[in-house]
């Protein structure tokens, strides 16, 4: 999130510094599902086409029941030749970060800079780093993930564990994988699976479940157990889909517990306070059931940069006047982003709960009444437009 945001501020002429805790460009995960709203944000800073080149556009979403084996929903992303439709591509995380970082001056990112404490000093904030150094800043933007120190400083609670566990992987085929260029998802019997081609030879896949406490302990302690665990739970999957998991190297698996920010915490919490705010996973950690985590982070960046540009339109203003404008700009950002975050995080949590429920009633509703509604939520949330960057 931080690299995305600071490209936006850099484009608007606002000097900024990214504090990265690791010693290099850190990548967690393999791929991102970037929907229409994310591409609007990327195009706003002129980098969209640099990512489109090696990542194919998907044609639709197909949902299949693991209980009956039947397809229960299908929704195209382009319904007629005269409609542009919804753009979604599965993009490698490393490619996204490389494109974003290459747009920034080298001195914009400072590595090995873990923030351990925040101190107030008049209008400014003093950041204390793990190596003992301090940095004085006019604006502090927390893009520091699910375990955000800045979010804690603002008073947010720890994200809530959903009881679900996710395993992800990335399959590299030597030749064409033979899958359709569609977002394919399967659910039922307590599990949810997704298979998303990036292009003709690369496929991103994910698996979520509700493991027992013993299974969870074993999966966390031994990465070698992740692959057989997934395959054991997907014995009835189509062979072409199982192949994506089977060819994934054992060290190519990523697992983590699914957490999210509850709606009440988002509604009542401080997204900003004075000259401090949060964005991305620090603001709205969410379950991956809509594929909107990274997309919403990109939206945050555009909106926040646009709001801050108003505050920095005249740097010759008196200090007190400028800090008042900074505070007002962050309040404006909060007003625009808070309810969007509540909407998306709540919808994602709801869909995940329905898709993995095992009760007979929910299974009946999921496979007979709700399929079109659930598939439609992907397109509805992706229709959001974060707008353009204004220059002052």
C-alpha distance (Angstrom), angle and dihedral (degrees) to the residues before:
residue distance angle dihedral
X1 . . .
X2 3.81 . .
X3 3.81 94.7 .
X4 3.81 90.5 49.8
X5 3.78 92.5 50.2
X6 3.79 96.5 47.2
X7 3.79 92.9 51.3
X8 3.78 86.0 58.5
X9 3.82 93.4 49.5
X10 3.82 90.6 43.7
X11 3.82 89.7 53.5
X12 3.81 88.2 55.3
X13 3.79 93.7 49.2
X14 3.82 96.7 -107.5
X15 3.80 112.6 142.1
X16 3.78 112.3 -129.1
X17 3.79 143.4 165.9
X18 3.82 127.8 -144.7
X19 3.80 113.7 -147.6
X20 3.80 107.9 -154.4
X21 3.81 116.4 -171.6
X22 3.84 95.3 -155.1
X23 3.79 125.0 72.3
X24 3.80 94.7 -116.9
X25 3.79 143.2 14.1
X26 3.79 100.3 -49.1
X27 3.79 120.9 -147.5
X28 3.81 121.1 -170.9
X29 3.78 112.4 -173.0
X30 3.77 132.8 2.7
X31 3.80 112.9 -102.3
X32 3.78 144.0 8.5
X33 3.78 129.0 -142.6
X34 3.78 102.8 -135.1
X35 3.80 113.3 -164.9
X36 3.80 130.7 -167.9
X37 3.82 93.8 -79.8
X38 3.82 91.0 54.7
X39 3.81 92.7 50.3
X40 3.80 90.0 52.0
X41 3.81 88.7 55.6
X42 3.81 93.0 46.3
X43 3.80 91.2 48.3
X44 3.80 89.8 50.7
X45 3.81 88.5 67.0
X46 3.80 95.3 36.7
X47 3.82 101.4 -111.5
X48 3.81 102.3 102.3
X49 3.80 96.7 96.6
X50 3.81 91.8 50.7
X51 3.81 88.4 64.1
X52 3.79 99.0 38.7
X53 3.79 93.7 65.1
X54 3.84 98.8 76.4
X55 3.79 99.1 27.2
X56 3.77 120.8 74.8
X57 3.78 124.0 -135.8
X58 3.81 113.8 -113.1
X59 3.80 119.9 -127.2
X60 3.79 102.2 -149.5
X61 3.78 149.9 -37.6
X62 3.81 123.9 -90.4
X63 3.80 124.1 -168.2
X64 3.82 122.7 -161.4
X65 3.80 129.9 -175.4
X66 3.80 117.4 -125.4
X67 3.79 87.8 -159.7
X68 3.83 98.1 60.1
X69 3.79 100.2 13.3
X70 3.81 89.5 -128.6
X71 3.78 129.0 127.9
X72 3.80 106.9 -111.8
X73 3.81 102.8 178.1
X74 3.78 139.3 18.0
X75 3.77 126.2 178.3
X76 3.81 124.4 179.0
X77 3.79 120.0 -142.1
X78 3.81 90.2 -145.3
X79 3.78 116.1 36.6
X80 3.82 101.5 -179.2
X81 3.78 137.8 16.5
X82 3.80 90.2 -109.8
X83 3.82 95.4 55.0
X84 3.77 123.8 82.4
X85 3.81 91.8 -152.7
X86 3.79 129.5 -173.9
X87 3.80 117.7 -34.3
X88 3.80 116.9 -141.7
X89 3.78 128.0 162.3
X90 3.77 131.3 170.8
X91 3.81 105.0 -128.0
X92 3.80 130.0 -169.1
X93 3.80 111.1 -112.3
X94 3.80 92.8 -136.5
X95 3.80 90.7 56.4
X96 3.80 91.6 50.1
X97 3.81 92.8 51.2
X98 3.80 93.6 44.7
X99 3.80 92.4 52.0
X100 3.80 92.2 47.1
X101 3.80 96.1 45.3
X102 3.81 92.6 47.3
X103 3.80 88.5 60.5
X104 3.81 91.9 60.3
X105 3.82 129.7 77.2
X106 3.82 110.3 -104.8
X107 3.79 93.7 -115.0
X108 3.83 91.4 58.2
X109 3.83 93.5 81.1
X110 3.80 121.6 59.7
X111 3.81 113.8 -168.9
X112 3.84 128.0 -155.4
X113 3.80 88.3 33.8
X114 3.78 109.4 131.8
X115 3.81 113.6 173.5
X116 3.82 111.1 -137.6
X117 3.81 102.1 169.3
X118 3.81 141.5 16.8
X119 3.80 122.3 -146.2
X120 3.80 129.1 -173.2
X121 3.81 119.3 -130.5
X122 3.78 112.3 175.8
X123 3.79 107.8 -68.6
X124 3.80 91.2 -15.0
X125 3.80 135.4 77.5
X126 3.80 122.1 -134.3
X127 3.81 113.9 -148.1
X128 3.79 116.9 -154.4
X129 3.82 113.2 -153.2
X130 3.79 128.2 -154.0
X131 3.82 91.3 -110.6
X132 3.81 91.5 58.8
X133 3.79 98.4 -103.6
X134 3.79 123.9 124.6
X135 3.80 133.1 -145.7
X136 3.79 126.7 -159.3
X137 3.80 116.0 -146.6
X138 3.80 139.9 -178.9
X139 3.81 92.4 -152.0
X140 3.80 129.6 24.6
X141 3.80 116.8 -160.0
X142 3.79 115.7 -173.7
X143 3.79 110.4 -145.9
X144 3.79 91.6 151.6
X145 3.77 101.4 126.2
X146 3.78 137.3 -118.1
X147 3.82 93.3 -31.4
X148 3.80 92.6 48.0
X149 3.80 117.2 174.9
X150 3.81 89.3 -161.0
X151 3.82 92.3 52.9
X152 3.81 88.9 52.7
X153 3.81 90.0 49.6
X154 3.81 88.5 53.6
X155 3.80 89.7 52.4
X156 3.80 102.7 -104.1
X157 3.80 118.1 150.9
X158 3.78 122.9 -123.1
X159 3.83 112.0 -81.5
X160 3.81 113.2 -94.4
X161 3.83 121.5 -108.8
X162 3.81 110.1 -125.1
X163 3.80 96.2 -156.8
X164 3.81 88.9 -113.9
X165 3.78 128.2 113.5
X166 3.81 128.2 -153.2
X167 3.79 132.3 -152.0
X168 3.81 120.4 -172.4
X169 3.77 134.7 -174.4
X170 3.79 144.3 173.2
X171 3.81 121.5 -136.0
X172 3.80 121.1 -155.2
X173 3.82 112.8 -164.8
X174 3.81 122.4 -161.0
X175 3.80 90.2 -138.5
X176 3.81 136.7 9.2
X177 3.82 110.9 -38.0
X178 3.82 91.2 -146.1
X179 3.80 95.4 -134.4
X180 3.77 123.2 133.8
X181 3.80 115.7 -106.2
X182 3.79 91.8 -108.1
X183 3.78 137.5 114.5
X184 3.81 100.7 -107.9
X185 3.78 119.6 -165.9
X186 3.79 132.0 178.3
X187 3.78 127.9 -171.5
X188 3.76 144.3 171.8
X189 3.82 142.3 91.5
X190 3.79 91.8 54.9
X191 3.81 97.6 -53.4
X192 3.79 137.8 94.5
X193 3.80 124.9 -162.6
X194 3.77 131.8 -172.5
X195 3.79 130.8 -171.2
X196 3.81 118.2 -169.9
X197 3.83 123.2 176.2
X198 3.81 116.7 -142.0
X199 3.80 92.0 -167.9
X200 3.83 137.4 -36.1
X201 3.83 95.4 -56.4
X202 3.82 106.4 26.5
X203 3.80 127.2 69.8
X204 3.79 131.4 -179.0
X205 3.80 116.6 -153.9
X206 3.80 136.1 179.6
X207 3.79 137.2 -169.2
X208 3.82 127.4 -165.1
X209 3.79 128.1 -173.8
X210 3.80 144.4 155.4
X211 3.81 103.0 -110.8
X212 3.77 125.9 -165.5
X213 3.80 116.3 -106.7
X214 3.82 89.7 -103.5
X215 3.81 93.0 49.4
X216 3.79 90.9 47.9
X217 3.80 91.4 51.6
X218 3.81 92.5 49.7
X219 3.81 94.4 46.1
X220 3.79 91.9 50.8
X221 3.79 93.2 48.0
X222 3.82 99.9 43.9
X223 3.82 121.2 38.2
X224 3.81 89.8 -172.3
X225 3.81 88.8 70.9
X226 3.82 94.6 59.0
X227 3.80 97.5 80.0
X228 3.84 98.3 47.6
X229 3.81 89.5 43.5
X230 3.81 92.1 56.4
X231 3.81 94.1 44.2
X232 3.81 91.9 48.1
X233 3.82 90.1 56.0
X234 3.80 93.1 47.3
X235 3.77 103.2 51.3
X236 3.81 92.0 131.3
X237 3.80 96.8 49.0
X238 3.82 120.0 119.1
X239 3.80 110.2 -88.1
X240 3.82 93.2 -120.4
X241 3.81 90.0 56.8
X242 3.81 94.1 44.9
X243 3.79 88.3 51.5
X244 3.82 89.8 65.1
X245 3.78 89.9 59.8
X246 3.78 95.9 39.1
X247 3.82 94.5 56.7
X248 3.82 93.8 45.8
X249 3.79 109.5 108.3
X250 3.80 116.2 -115.7
X251 3.82 91.0 -115.6
X252 3.81 90.0 50.8
X253 3.80 93.4 75.6
X254 3.79 123.1 103.0
X255 3.81 122.5 -169.4
X256 3.78 134.8 -177.9
X257 3.80 142.7 153.6
X258 3.81 114.1 -98.4
X259 3.80 115.0 -117.1
X260 3.78 134.0 171.7
X261 3.80 142.6 -177.6
X262 3.80 109.9 -104.8
X263 3.80 116.8 -123.6
X264 3.81 93.0 -120.5
X265 3.82 91.4 53.6
X266 3.80 90.9 50.2
X267 3.79 93.7 47.3
X268 3.80 95.3 47.4
X269 3.82 99.5 32.6
X270 3.80 129.8 93.9
X271 3.79 109.4 -105.4
X272 3.81 85.8 178.1
X273 3.78 136.3 14.0
X274 3.77 121.1 -176.6
X275 3.81 106.0 -45.7
X276 3.83 95.8 -15.1
X277 3.81 128.8 90.6
X278 3.80 142.1 152.6
X279 3.79 135.3 -133.0
X280 3.80 141.0 174.3
X281 3.81 116.9 19.6
X282 3.80 89.9 -13.3
X283 3.81 87.6 65.9
X284 3.79 105.4 29.4
X285 3.82 114.7 16.7
X286 3.79 104.3 -178.8
X287 3.78 142.0 174.5
X288 3.82 114.7 -95.4
X289 3.80 95.0 -119.2
X290 3.83 94.3 111.4
X291 3.80 97.0 33.2
X292 3.81 88.3 -128.3
X293 3.82 104.3 121.5
X294 3.81 97.6 97.8
X295 3.80 92.0 32.4
X296 3.80 92.4 58.4
X297 3.81 90.4 45.5
X298 3.81 89.0 57.1
X299 3.79 89.6 49.6
X300 3.82 89.5 51.3
X301 3.78 90.2 55.0
X302 3.79 95.2 53.2
X303 3.80 95.0 45.5
X304 3.81 94.4 44.7
X305 3.80 94.0 47.2
X306 3.78 90.3 49.7
X307 3.82 91.8 50.4
X308 3.81 93.7 46.3
X309 3.79 91.6 48.9
X310 3.80 88.0 64.9
X311 3.81 90.8 54.1
X312 3.81 93.2 49.4
X313 3.81 97.1 42.6
X314 3.83 89.9 108.5
X315 3.81 114.7 31.3
X316 3.82 91.6 177.4
X317 3.79 91.2 72.2
X318 3.79 120.2 112.3
X319 3.78 114.0 -86.2
X320 3.80 95.2 -113.7
X321 3.81 92.0 49.9
X322 3.81 92.7 49.8
X323 3.80 94.1 48.5
X324 3.79 89.6 51.0
X325 3.80 88.6 53.0
X326 3.82 90.2 48.3
X327 3.79 90.5 52.5
X328 3.80 91.5 49.1
X329 3.81 92.3 47.4
X330 3.81 91.1 53.5
X331 3.80 90.3 48.5
X332 3.80 87.8 53.5
X333 3.82 89.8 50.5
X334 3.81 89.6 49.5
X335 3.79 92.4 50.9
X336 3.79 91.9 51.5
X337 3.81 98.3 43.4
X338 3.82 106.1 35.0
X339 3.81 97.9 74.3
X340 3.79 93.0 40.1
X341 3.83 87.7 55.0
X342 3.82 92.0 48.0
X343 3.81 91.0 49.9
X344 3.82 97.3 48.7
X345 3.82 99.0 39.9
X346 3.81 92.2 47.5
X347 3.81 93.8 46.7
X348 3.81 92.0 48.2
X349 3.81 91.4 50.3
X350 3.81 91.5 47.5
X351 3.81 93.6 49.7
X352 3.79 92.3 47.6
X353 3.79 91.7 50.9
X354 3.81 92.5 50.2
X355 3.79 94.8 44.0
X356 3.80 94.2 52.8
X357 3.81 100.0 36.0
X358 3.81 115.6 121.7
X359 3.80 102.1 -163.1
X360 3.80 116.7 115.3
X361 3.80 94.0 -124.4
X362 3.81 95.5 51.5
X363 3.81 90.6 42.9
X364 3.80 90.1 54.6
X365 3.81 92.7 47.9
X366 3.81 92.1 44.7
X367 3.78 94.2 52.8
X368 3.79 101.6 36.2
X369 3.81 112.2 25.1
X370 3.82 110.2 17.8
X371 3.86 105.7 44.6
X372 3.81 96.2 94.9
X373 3.81 91.8 43.7
X374 3.80 93.0 50.8
X375 3.81 94.2 46.4
X376 3.79 89.5 48.1
X377 3.81 91.8 56.8
X378 3.82 90.7 67.9
X379 3.80 91.5 57.8
X380 3.79 94.1 40.5
X381 3.81 94.9 55.1
X382 3.81 91.5 42.5
X383 3.81 90.7 56.7
X384 3.81 92.7 75.4
X385 3.82 116.0 118.5
X386 3.82 116.3 -153.3
X387 3.81 91.4 -169.2
X388 3.79 132.2 -133.2
X389 3.79 133.3 -57.4
X390 3.79 113.3 -98.6
X391 3.78 121.6 -150.2
X392 3.77 120.2 -142.1
